[in-house]
Amino acid sequence: NMERRMVFAIFMLLVCSFSRWSAAMDAASNDPHQTRTGTTATLARSETVNFPMIAHYQAFSPIQSDSAIDLDIDEMRAQLSVAGAPSFGNSALLTAMELYSRGGHSHPVAEVTLSSPGLSRPMVKGEKLTGINSASNHQVVLYAAESYPIGTTRLRLNYDTTNTTSLMRDNDADDMRVDTAIHVNWCQVGGKAAPFLDFCLVASGELVTETSETMQYQYDLLSDNLNDQTIQGLSLRAREEMYLCENCPYTDFKKFFDWYGAYDYADHFVQAAKDGVQTEFQNGNVDFGNIGVTGRQQAILSASVYLSLFMKIISQMERALDYCDGVSLWDSAVAFYTGSLEGIDGTGDGLLFYNLADQRCVEFKTCGFLGDDVATGRSYINFLVFEEFR
């Protein structure tokens, strides 16, 4: 059917694109000062940190926050499953769209107000600060999201998102494997119906710099804990990141833009599905007024992954080739492809492209390392994709 043909086309595009990018990476590796992770200095710095593994891929940079984008999708799915009864316009739909637009798990930030007169000295982007969390008075680590001049009273601070855990699952008496989801241990608010505040900065108190300077602050836990990365934001930033940037427009994004005639085509598609109206594209329009509740729900979820995240994966790899220090961007592409729910060995119940490939390989009998396995297992496509990722 049309859905399966579209999915197959997407994966073939991924595989072909990956081959092209891999060739470019191989060419770059001929430079004696260059490595898979960018500059030699970057690799040396990365090796001193215990970065996570995802689906047997060893990252060389923190990817936990990017991979957690699938948790937004997971909660959207849960809310949309409720939104079908009694109507599509109920509070469950609104909650799902809050997750879509405001996030809840990826790149959390706190916006705090300092007591007057504000900063007594300039603060540089990335400067480390510590505070106390709202649940157990344990330390919370944050970093300045940008540089601020003397006298600034409003700070935007990124939460440290390297704190994750993997649960052990007892598969049999002799085999204990870490193969469940990677669980995030940081502040989760954004558009969530039930915010998780245990790891959020306490509502008021003291922030401490690495040189033991202190500053008093206050903020609202629910309205001032935000997310810098959301599903909607991936589409709204596409023009800046994929069309107007240096070495842009990126080839694959330009194809989508030329077809749809809109930079934010993914968001436009989702909003039309939510409102039950016809899209206003240059080509490929869909009239959601003629589609039922279930179809519109699936359109929202599918577009969030197969349109927004798909192009984000490609752009991260393109950007990795544009910058010398491309390790974090390349690792980020893996995170967006796989998601946190797959766990470290890829046997989890994910929601992104990795899991989609595993599901379809069972239907098309293309599982296994040779692509001829008729039973369940890892998709042949995933073997190919991760060979290129590495």
Disulfide bonds with the S-S distance in Angstrom:
Cys187-Cys200 1.99
Cys245-Cys248 1.74
Cys361-Cys367 1.97
